[in-house]
Amino acid sequence: MSDIQPILDKVLDGGRMTAEDCSALLESYDIARIGAAAHEIRMRKNDPGVVTYIIDRNINYTNVCNVVCTFCAFYRRPGKPDTYVHSFEEICKRIDETIALGGTGVLMQGGLHPDFNIEWYEDLLSRLHALYPTFQLHCFSPPEIHNISLISKLDYETILRRLKAAGLYSMPGGGGEILDDEVRKRVSTKCNTQEWLDVMRAVHAVGLRSTATMMFGIGDKIEHRVRHLQRVRDVQDETGGFTAFIPWTFQRENTALGRKITEEPTGLDYLKMVSVSRLFLDNVQHIQSSWLTQGLRLGQTALRFGADDMGSIMIEENVVSAAGAHNEAGEQELRYQISEAGFKPQQRDILYEYVNRENVAHLDERKSMPLRQLSVAFAD
């Protein structure tokens, strides 16, 4: 095993890692040194005394999906008896509940419905924006935009300009999984790597921001993970449109793929990925800890391994919960975990602007019972 210190020294001195450097770190077992370097970069890049979090809600507006992903336990094929599409009134009810809890936005995603064209999405966004003009609609994903393109016969930029005009505020980085078709074609029939990246380029071209994600442990190897990181960094070099990067591990329970995977990423693998992401993605401002999939303790630990954001209390979610992950935390618990890691908890909105609410200080006085909470695959 090669010595990784020259790589870490290069990054700490302001240099840029190569793909070969990235592979070397991911192959290394020296998680302590990698984590320490990543934490140092994190402390330089963002406020060293603060860890942020967001209050939002994931509304999965439909579970109808016309593609097959073997890692997903949420989707239902069109025509099956347990399919659903939420009514506009139901979506508004859930937004009202989110606002009552101090939420600033909604993360809304769904299956790839075969009947929903661009007009369906425009109507939904415009009606929500009219009712909630300051509420941030952080919605959809590259696979959903690609699906709209197939149905409506429009290019990505045209779709995104129309959705932005209707009220779309920003877009999550869902559907990234591993951005390498050698892996993707084995586990999913949705958009390929180039299509995912091209949607993100279009998102940024129309003046919207987005996040980028990675779900690893789906039969991918280190070289696939490195290519994923390289492709995210390359797009960010072009556009500067990614606000944050969020890696997490595959949640296998109740999924077809989970019955085939024999080796799962460990907690150390997750922490190493967080750290290497921080070191490699020098042009992405924020690295988010995915406590929703990894659990609170590991999520808290990631705050000392390169992450500067704790993600969301996520009032509701159905995707990863269907795959067996059920981690819970209310705002008070999340603030406690951040404080115990040695940081000041700070609520933010989707673009990482600070949100200061009255009567929040009492949340730090004692731990509370958690809000009803499920974990999320498309955490933002």
Order of alpha helices (4+ residues) and beta strands (2+ residues): alpha-alpha-alpha-beta-beta-alpha-beta-alpha-beta-alpha-alpha-alpha-alpha-beta-alpha-beta-alpha-beta-alpha-alpha-beta-alpha-alpha-beta
